[in-house]
Amino acid sequence: MRDTEPDTRSVDTSAFPGELMIWLSASFPVGGFAYSQGLETSVEKGWVSDRTTLANWLRGLLDHGSPRNDLIFIGLIQRTGDLAETRELVELAAALQPSCERHDEAVVQGHSFVRAYEAAWQPGPSPFAGLPDTITLPAALAVAARQHDISVRATLEAYAIAFLNNLTSAAIRLGVVGQFDGQRIMAELLVPARAACCGSLNATEGDLGSATWGADLASMLHETQSTRLFRS
């Protein structure tokens, strides 16, 4: 029997979002490993010092902080096909960053994502044409996922897990937890992460907002921290 190539035309990318696994992997050149979103300062201050305090810190961010807004923006951007509305959402996402370093973190990674995407993944005209250069990573991810017809739910969950992975990895490098405790935290936060994603599926701009004063303050204090491993 003659071997035939598999028919990939009917592959459901919403059920198998391989693109998301690549775009949010460590090999995709956005430089996420260089940022901690103020976690480094929280460790120096003693606010995060072990598995319990790290899990609480991450859960607080997930429920009330920046990743919650990120997930809402992803949903809003993927659900709209209007360029003007997308542009407004991109500008708002960049404007809502709570500190100078956090703004740089968001838009530097977003710009890097756009460059890497356009270099290797763009199936046609750039979906970023007409959008601001100061685009955040979650906004850029949403625009790319929209062009590839990836489901909003898949994009949300992939981003939430990547966010938690990145900060857990930062905590390991800071010596707060070891590899096994890092995995225990990821397992513990998977269900809350999925709940946060579900809550963002039909969220509106009116749902945007955060109340993580400690994390925001840590990101500001990090700007003048004398010894630093991370850029935020």
Backbone torsions as a table, in degrees:
resi	resn	phi	psi	omega
1	MET	NA	134.6	-177.6
2	ARG	-77.2	132.2	176.7
3	ASP	-67.0	139.5	177.3
4	THR	-123.8	152.5	177.2
5	GLU	-73.7	139.3	178.2
6	PRO	-65.6	144.2	178.5
7	ASP	-81.6	108.4	-177.7
8	THR	-97.2	3.3	-176.1
9	ARG	-68.2	-25.8	-177.4
10	SER	-101.3	12.0	-179.9
11	VAL	-65.0	130.0	178.9
12	ASP	-86.3	102.2	-176.9
13	THR	-70.5	-17.5	176.9
14	SER	-73.1	-28.2	179.3
15	ALA	-89.2	-24.9	-179.5
16	PHE	-131.7	74.1	-175.3
17	PRO	-81.3	68.1	179.4
18	GLY	-59.3	-32.0	178.5
19	GLU	-58.1	-42.8	-178.8
20	LEU	-62.2	-40.0	-179.7
21	MET	-61.8	-34.9	-179.6
22	ILE	-79.7	-47.1	-177.0
23	TRP	-62.3	-29.5	-177.8
24	LEU	-105.0	14.1	178.5
25	SER	-88.1	167.2	179.8
26	ALA	-66.5	-20.5	-178.5
27	SER	-80.6	-15.5	179.1
28	PHE	-79.2	122.8	-166.3
29	PRO	-78.1	72.7	174.1
30	VAL	-111.4	-11.9	175.6
31	GLY	78.6	26.3	-178.2
32	GLY	-60.9	-26.0	-179.4
33	PHE	-63.2	-17.4	-175.2
34	ALA	-87.7	-1.2	-173.4
35	TYR	-122.5	148.9	178.6
36	SER	-130.4	0.8	179.6
37	GLN	53.9	40.0	177.7
38	GLY	86.5	-4.3	180.0
39	LEU	-60.7	-36.1	179.8
40	GLU	-59.7	-41.4	178.1
41	THR	-68.6	-39.8	179.5
42	SER	-62.8	-31.3	176.4
43	VAL	-72.1	-44.3	179.4
44	GLU	-62.0	-36.2	-179.6
45	LYS	-78.3	-11.2	-178.4
46	GLY	85.2	7.9	178.9
47	TRP	-72.6	-32.5	174.9
48	VAL	-121.1	118.8	-172.8
49	SER	-139.4	-7.5	-178.8
50	ASP	-159.0	-173.6	-176.9
51	ARG	-60.0	-43.5	-176.3
52	THR	-66.1	-48.7	-178.2
53	THR	-68.0	-32.9	177.2
54	LEU	-67.9	-44.3	179.0
55	ALA	-61.5	-41.0	178.9
56	ASN	-64.9	-40.4	179.5
57	TRP	-61.6	-48.1	-178.7
58	LEU	-67.6	-38.9	178.9
59	ARG	-65.4	-38.0	177.2
60	GLY	-63.4	-42.0	177.3
61	LEU	-62.6	-43.3	-177.5
62	LEU	-63.3	-41.2	-175.8
63	ASP	-83.4	-32.2	-170.3
64	HIS	-133.8	-2.3	-171.2
65	GLY	-112.8	-152.1	-172.9
66	SER	-60.4	-40.1	-179.8
67	PRO	-64.2	-28.6	176.2
68	ARG	-62.9	-46.4	176.0
69	ASN	-63.4	-41.3	179.1
70	ASP	-56.7	-44.5	-179.2
71	LEU	-64.6	-39.5	178.4
72	ILE	-64.1	-43.0	178.8
73	PHE	-63.1	-40.1	178.0
74	ILE	-58.5	-47.8	179.7
75	GLY	-61.7	-44.5	-178.8
76	LEU	-63.8	-44.0	-176.9
77	ILE	-70.0	-40.7	-179.4
78	GLN	-68.4	-28.8	-176.3
79	ARG	-82.7	-16.2	179.9
80	THR	-103.6	142.9	175.0
81	GLY	-110.0	7.1	-175.9
82	ASP	-88.6	126.6	-177.0
83	LEU	-64.7	-43.5	-178.4
84	ALA	-63.3	-42.2	179.3
85	GLU	-67.7	-40.0	177.3
86	THR	-61.0	-43.7	179.3
87	ARG	-60.3	-43.3	179.0
88	GLU	-62.9	-40.8	179.9
89	LEU	-67.5	-39.2	177.9
90	VAL	-62.7	-43.9	179.1
91	GLU	-65.1	-40.5	179.7
92	LEU	-66.6	-39.8	179.6
93	ALA	-60.8	-40.1	178.6
94	ALA	-71.2	-36.0	-176.7
95	ALA	-71.3	-23.8	-175.2
96	LEU	-85.1	3.5	178.4
97	GLN	-68.4	135.7	-169.4
98	PRO	-82.5	-7.8	-179.2
99	SER	-153.9	168.8	-179.2
100	CYS	-61.7	-46.6	-178.7
101	GLU	-66.1	-38.3	179.6
102	ARG	-66.9	-36.0	176.4
103	HIS	-63.8	-46.5	178.9
104	ASP	-61.3	-43.1	179.4
105	GLU	-57.5	-46.9	-175.7
106	ALA	-67.1	-46.1	-173.8
107	VAL	-82.9	-30.0	176.1
108	VAL	-65.0	-44.8	178.1
109	GLN	-67.2	-37.6	178.2
110	GLY	-63.4	-44.5	178.8
111	HIS	-63.7	-40.6	178.4
112	SER	-64.7	-38.3	177.8
113	PHE	-61.2	-45.9	-179.2
114	VAL	-59.8	-45.1	-179.0
115	ARG	-62.7	-44.9	-179.7
116	ALA	-67.2	-39.4	-180.0
117	TYR	-64.3	-47.4	-177.9
118	GLU	-66.9	-26.6	-179.9
119	ALA	-75.3	-30.5	-170.7
120	ALA	-132.5	-20.5	-168.9
121	TRP	-119.2	-1.8	-172.9
122	GLN	-76.7	111.7	-177.3
123	PRO	-80.4	-10.1	-178.5
124	GLY	-163.8	-144.9	176.2
125	PRO	-57.3	145.1	-176.7
126	SER	-63.9	128.5	177.1
127	PRO	-72.9	-8.2	-178.6
128	PHE	-94.8	-1.2	178.0
129	ALA	-62.7	129.8	179.6
130	GLY	87.1	-1.0	178.6
131	LEU	-98.9	155.8	-179.2
132	PRO	-63.0	149.9	174.5
133	ASP	-67.2	-29.5	-180.0
134	THR	-84.0	69.1	179.9
135	ILE	-104.3	136.2	-178.6
136	THR	-80.8	164.0	-179.3
137	LEU	-60.2	-50.1	-179.5
138	PRO	-62.6	-34.2	177.7
139	ALA	-66.4	-43.2	178.8
140	ALA	-63.7	-41.1	178.3
141	LEU	-60.9	-43.1	-179.4
142	ALA	-63.3	-41.5	179.5
143	VAL	-63.3	-44.0	179.4
144	ALA	-65.2	-44.4	-179.5
145	ALA	-63.2	-36.2	178.0
146	ARG	-63.2	-41.9	-179.6
147	GLN	-66.4	-30.8	-179.5
148	HIS	-92.3	8.8	177.4
149	ASP	57.3	37.5	176.6
150	ILE	-86.2	142.0	-176.7
151	SER	-65.6	149.4	178.1
152	VAL	-62.0	-42.0	-178.7
153	ARG	-59.5	-43.1	179.7
154	ALA	-64.0	-42.3	-179.9
155	THR	-64.4	-42.5	-179.9
156	LEU	-61.0	-49.0	-177.1
157	GLU	-66.6	-40.5	179.0
158	ALA	-61.9	-42.2	-179.8
159	TYR	-67.4	-44.2	-179.1
160	ALA	-60.1	-43.4	179.8
161	ILE	-67.4	-40.4	178.8
162	ALA	-63.8	-39.4	178.2
163	PHE	-61.2	-49.0	-179.6
164	LEU	-65.4	-38.7	178.0
165	ASN	-60.2	-43.6	-176.1
166	ASN	-65.0	-43.4	-179.4
167	LEU	-74.1	-32.8	175.2
168	THR	-65.4	-40.7	176.2
169	SER	-62.5	-39.9	177.7
170	ALA	-62.5	-41.2	-179.9
171	ALA	-64.7	-36.9	177.2
172	ILE	-64.3	-43.4	179.6
173	ARG	-68.2	-26.1	176.9
174	LEU	-83.3	-4.6	176.9
175	GLY	81.6	16.0	-179.5
176	VAL	-74.5	-43.7	178.6
177	VAL	-135.9	165.5	174.3
178	GLY	-94.8	-177.9	-177.1
179	GLN	-61.1	-44.1	-176.9
180	PHE	-67.9	-43.0	177.1
181	ASP	-64.8	-33.4	176.0
182	GLY	-60.7	-42.2	178.3
183	GLN	-69.7	-34.4	176.8
184	ARG	-63.1	-39.3	178.6
185	ILE	-66.1	-43.3	178.8
186	MET	-60.8	-42.2	178.8
187	ALA	-64.6	-38.9	-179.5
188	GLU	-67.4	-33.8	-174.4
189	LEU	-94.2	-1.6	-177.5
190	LEU	-63.8	-45.2	179.7
191	VAL	-65.1	-47.6	175.7
192	PRO	-60.0	-34.2	178.4
193	ALA	-64.6	-42.7	179.0
194	ARG	-65.9	-37.0	177.5
195	ALA	-63.7	-41.1	177.8
196	ALA	-62.7	-38.2	178.4
197	CYS	-65.0	-44.1	179.0
198	CYS	-61.3	-38.7	179.6
199	GLY	-68.4	-18.2	-178.4
200	SER	-94.7	-9.4	-174.0
201	LEU	-58.5	-42.4	-176.9
202	ASN	-119.0	22.3	-179.5
203	ALA	-70.6	156.1	179.1
204	THR	-117.4	176.2	177.3
205	GLU	-60.0	-28.8	178.9
206	GLY	-67.0	-15.6	179.1
207	ASP	-88.5	-7.4	-179.5
208	LEU	-67.9	147.6	179.3
209	GLY	148.8	158.1	179.1
210	SER	-144.5	160.7	-179.4
211	ALA	-147.4	48.6	178.8
212	THR	-111.6	75.6	-173.7
213	TRP	-62.2	-39.2	-179.1
214	GLY	-62.2	-44.8	179.8
215	ALA	-66.5	-40.5	179.0
216	ASP	-65.8	-42.1	178.3
217	LEU	-64.5	-40.6	178.9
218	ALA	-61.4	-38.7	179.9
219	SER	-67.6	-30.6	177.0
220	MET	-74.8	-43.8	-179.9
221	LEU	-64.7	-28.3	-179.0
222	HIS	-63.7	-25.1	-178.0
223	GLU	-63.0	-25.8	-179.9
224	THR	-115.9	12.7	178.6
225	GLN	-68.7	133.4	-172.0
226	SER	-73.4	-44.8	-179.7
227	THR	-108.8	120.6	-174.0
228	ARG	-137.3	135.6	173.3
229	LEU	-95.4	-31.1	-175.7
230	PHE	-112.4	164.5	-178.8
231	ARG	-89.3	-3.8	177.2
232	SER	-151.7	NA	NA
